[in-house]
């Protein structure tokens, strides 16, 4: 008999196409009327659509969200929030914008409404990673969990394919590590396997047609499931490596996940063979680490992906553990 503990995290999810039109309603549902709108500078056009949906509820904006949630950026945004007397935070963007929203909510206890544009999954977790002086520290608190998440598939349609791949693999990592977490339970197991299957089916379809709305919807739904796993159970070696590398060296979060995941899985495989078998079944392949590698490599490896993280030569080494033995070279 399996013994487990499962804790559900309370949050409201609105999922569909054109759901940005419901943002104002969701803010008012929280009893709030003074919005601080958060975004990143590359998201100016997207932020305009959100601003139009919110109308006169927007009293201030901050577009300086940055990777790994630097404390100094949070302090700048906090000054804007305080000066405007905002009573709710609306964030549009990927994990960086969501992280900034969480950092502000932790300091002010204000409610959050998140509109994701990637597949980061952090919008449904009570976890925050902040960077100070090159060191990333992660903490968890109910105050960090956003109250409402509005998933609008339309906001993902123009996400570039390389970013789609890396963000999708970021979500995949959440599901993979949930399955061998010490806190794993039947509920998260089912969510994780569904997420893995969904991601494995959606990514090749998006490689063929990046604007396929049904494939985008399937990937976004799978990312939500994977993020829910991340919110419920603890992560393992892969995530610890990626957080340390990203926070210490300023590496992009999703790209780092994409480079490391198959190799971390290969390292862990001997310890959790049954979990790897279930992952392989969900992927529809005979071997889980190699299956993850093969899912990504044909159409996302260099030079098509411009990120420097992809230039790591270890990406070209097929994952296996233990490492293959090399024949010693005799020196005369």
C-alpha positions in Angstrom: 0.0 0.0 0.0 1.4 3.4 -1.0 1.4 6.1 1.7 1.3 9.7 0.6 0.3 13.3 1.5 -1.3 15.6 -1.1 -1.9 19.3 -0.6 -4.0 21.3 -3.1 -2.9 24.9 -3.7 -5.9 27.3 -4.0 -5.8 29.4 -7.2 -8.2 30.3 -10.0 -7.4 29.4 -13.6 -9.1 30.9 -16.6 -8.0 29.0 -19.8 -8.9 29.6 -23.5 -8.5 31.8 -26.5 -9.3 35.5 -26.1 -9.4 35.3 -22.3 -7.4 38.6 -22.1 -10.9 40.2 -22.4 -11.7 38.8 -18.9 -8.8 40.4 -17.2 -10.7 43.4 -15.9 -13.5 41.2 -14.6 -10.9 39.0 -12.8 -9.3 42.1 -11.1 -12.7 43.4 -10.1 -13.7 39.9 -8.8 -10.8 40.4 -6.3 -12.3 43.6 -5.2 -9.4 45.7 -6.5 -9.3 48.8 -8.7 -5.7 50.1 -8.9 -3.5 48.0 -11.1 0.3 47.9 -11.3 1.0 46.4 -14.7 4.3 44.4 -14.9 6.0 43.3 -18.1 9.4 43.1 -19.8 10.7 45.6 -22.4 10.4 43.0 -25.3 6.7 42.7 -24.5 5.6 46.2 -25.3 3.0 45.2 -27.9 1.7 42.4 -25.6 1.5 44.8 -22.7 -0.5 47.3 -24.8 -3.2 44.6 -25.3 -3.4 44.0 -21.6 -3.5 47.7 -20.9 -6.4 48.1 -23.3 -8.3 45.2 -21.6 -7.8 46.8 -18.2 -8.6 50.3 -19.2 -8.6 52.9 -16.4 -7.8 50.3 -13.8 -4.1 50.7 -14.7 -2.5 53.3 -12.4 1.1 52.5 -12.9 3.4 50.3 -15.1 6.8 48.7 -14.7 8.5 47.1 -17.7 11.9 46.2 -16.2 11.4 42.5 -15.2 14.7 40.7 -15.4 16.0 37.1 -15.3 16.3 35.4 -11.9 14.4 38.2 -10.1 17.3 40.5 -8.9 16.5 42.1 -5.6 17.5 45.6 -6.9 14.9 45.3 -9.7 12.2 44.3 -7.2 13.1 47.4 -5.1 12.7 49.6 -8.1 9.3 48.1 -8.9 8.3 48.4 -5.3 8.9 52.2 -5.4 6.6 52.5 -8.4 3.9 50.4 -6.7 4.1 52.4 -3.5 4.0 55.8 -5.2 0.9 54.8 -7.2 -0.9 53.2 -4.2 -1.6 50.2 -6.4 -3.8 47.5 -4.7 -3.3 44.6 -7.2 -0.5 43.4 -9.4 -1.2 42.2 -13.0 1.8 40.6 -14.7 2.1 39.6 -18.4 5.1 37.7 -19.6 7.2 34.7 -18.8 8.9 33.5 -15.7 10.9 36.7 -15.1 7.8 38.9 -15.0 6.0 36.3 -12.8 8.9 36.2 -10.5 8.9 40.0 -10.1 5.1 39.9 -9.3 5.7 37.2 -6.7 8.5 39.2 -5.1 6.3 42.2 -4.8 3.4 40.2 -3.4 5.7 38.7 -0.8 6.6 42.2 0.4 3.1 43.8 0.2 0.6 40.9 0.5 -1.2 42.3 -2.6 -3.2 39.9 -4.8 -1.8 38.9 -8.2 -3.3 38.2 -11.6 -0.8 36.5 -14.0 -1.1 36.3 -17.8 1.7 33.9 -19.0 3.2 34.2 -22.5 5.5 31.2 -22.1 5.3 27.7 -20.6 7.3 28.5 -17.4 4.6 27.1 -15.0 5.8 29.3 -12.1 2.5 31.2 -12.3 0.8 28.3 -10.3 3.5 27.8 -7.7 4.1 29.3 -4.2 7.9 29.3 -5.0 10.1 32.4 -5.5 13.8 32.4 -6.5 15.5 35.8 -6.0 19.1 36.7 -6.8 21.3 39.0 -4.7 25.0 39.5 -5.4 25.1 36.6 -7.9 23.5 34.1 -5.4 20.0 32.7 -6.0 17.9 31.9 -3.0 14.6 30.0 -3.3 11.7 30.2 -0.8 8.1 29.0 -0.6 5.2 30.7 1.1 1.4 30.9 0.6 1.8 34.6 0.1 3.8 34.0 -3.1 1.1 32.0 -4.9 -0.8 34.1 -7.4 -4.6 34.3 -6.9 -5.6 34.1 -10.5 -3.9 32.9 -13.7 -5.4 33.9 -17.1 -4.1 31.6 -19.8 -4.8 33.1 -23.2 -3.5 30.8 -26.0 -3.5 33.8 -28.4 -0.6 35.3 -26.4 1.6 32.3 -27.2 1.0 32.1 -31.0 4.0 34.3 -31.9 6.4 32.9 -29.4 9.6 32.1 -31.5 10.2 28.4 -32.0 13.5 28.3 -30.1 11.9 29.9 -27.1 8.9 27.6 -27.5 11.2 24.6 -27.4 13.2 25.7 -24.3 10.2 26.9 -22.4 8.4 23.6 -23.2 11.4 21.6 -22.0 11.4 23.7 -18.8 7.8 22.5 -18.3 8.8 19.0 -19.1 11.5 19.1 -16.4 8.9 20.0 -13.8 6.9 16.9 -14.7 9.9 14.6 -14.9 11.2 15.5 -11.5 7.8 15.4 -9.9 7.7 11.6 -10.6 10.8 10.8 -8.6 10.2 13.4 -5.9 10.2 12.3 -2.3 6.8 13.9 -2.1 5.3 12.2 -5.1 1.7 11.0 -4.9 -0.9 9.5 -7.2 -2.4 12.8 -8.1 0.8 14.5 -9.2 1.9 11.3 -10.9 -1.1 11.4 -13.1 -0.7 15.1 -13.8 3.0 14.7 -14.6 2.5 11.8 -17.0 -0.3 13.7 -18.8 2.0 16.7 -19.0 4.9 14.7 -20.4 2.6 13.1 -23.1 1.1 16.5 -24.0 4.5 18.1 -24.4 5.9 15.2 -26.4 3.0 15.5 -28.8 2.8 19.3 -29.1 6.5 20.2 -29.7 6.9 18.3 -33.0 3.6 19.7 -34.2 4.9 23.2 -33.4 8.1 22.5 -35.2 6.1 21.9 -38.3 3.8 24.9 -37.7 4.7 27.3 -34.9 1.4 29.1 -35.2 -0.8 26.0 -34.9 -3.4 27.2 -32.3 -4.4 23.6 -31.2 -0.8 22.6 -30.6 -0.2 25.8 -28.7 -3.3 25.1 -26.6 -2.1 21.5 -25.9 1.3 22.7 -24.9 0.0 25.4 -22.6 -2.4 23.0 -21.0 0.5 20.5 -20.4 2.7 23.3 -19.0 -0.1 24.2 -16.5 -0.2 20.6 -15.4 3.5 20.5 -15.0 3.5 23.7 -13.1 0.9 22.3 -10.8 3.3 19.4 -10.1 6.0 21.9 -9.3 3.7 23.6 -6.9 2.9 20.4 -5.0 6.0 18.3 -4.7 9.7 19.1 -4.3 12.1 19.1 -7.2 15.5 17.2 -7.4 19.0 17.3 -8.8 18.1 18.7 -12.2 16.4 21.8 -10.7 19.1 22.4 -8.1 21.7 22.4 -10.8 19.8 24.7 -13.1 19.1 27.2 -10.3 22.7 27.2 -9.1 24.1 27.6 -12.7 21.5 30.2 -13.7 21.8 32.4 -10.5 25.6 32.1 -10.4 26.4 32.8 -14.1 23.3 34.7 -15.3 22.3 31.8 -17.7 18.8 31.9 -19.2 16.5 29.7 -17.1 14.7 27.7 -19.8 17.8 27.2 -22.0 19.7 25.9 -19.0 16.9 23.4 -18.3 17.0 22.3 -21.9 20.7 21.6 -22.0 20.9 19.8 -18.6 17.6 17.8 -18.5 18.5 14.7 -20.5 21.9 14.4 -18.8 20.5 14.8 -15.3 17.9 12.1 -16.2 20.6 9.7 -17.4 22.5 10.2 -14.1 19.4 9.5 -12.0 18.1 6.7 -14.2 19.8 3.8 -12.3 18.3 4.9 -9.0 14.7 5.2 -10.4 14.3 2.6 -13.2 10.5 2.3 -12.7 10.0 6.1 -13.0 12.1 6.2 -16.1 10.1 3.4 -17.6 6.9 5.4 -17.0 8.4 8.5 -18.5 9.5 6.5 -21.5 6.0 5.1 -22.0 4.6 8.7 -21.8 7.1 9.8 -24.4 6.4 6.7 -26.5 10.1 5.7 -26.6 12.2 2.8 -25.2 14.6 5.0 -23.1 13.6 8.1 -21.2 16.8 10.2 -21.2 17.6 9.5 -24.9 13.9 10.1 -25.7 14.1 13.6 -24.2 17.3 14.3 -26.1 15.8 13.0 -29.4 12.7 15.0 -28.9 14.6 18.3 -28.9 17.8 17.8 -30.9 16.7 17.4 -34.5 15.1 20.9 -34.7 16.3 22.9 -31.8 20.1 22.3 -31.6 22.6 24.9 -32.9 22.8 26.8 -35.1 19.1 27.2 -35.3 18.8 28.3 -31.6 20.8 31.4 -31.1 21.1 31.3 -27.3 24.6 30.9 -26.0 23.4 28.2 -23.7 23.0 25.9 -26.7 26.6 26.3 -27.7 27.6 24.0 -24.8 29.4 21.1 -26.6 27.9 18.6 -24.1 24.6 19.0 -25.8 26.0 16.9 -28.7 26.9 14.0 -26.4 24.1 11.5 -26.2 23.2 11.1 -22.5 24.2 7.9 -20.8 25.2 6.8 -17.3 27.6 5.6 -16.2 30.0 7.2 -18.7 31.5 5.0 -21.3 35.0 3.8 -20.5 37.7 5.2 -22.7 40.7 3.1 -23.7 43.8 4.6 -22.0 46.3 6.1 -24.4 49.8 4.8 -23.9 52.5 7.5 -23.9 56.1 6.3 -24.7 
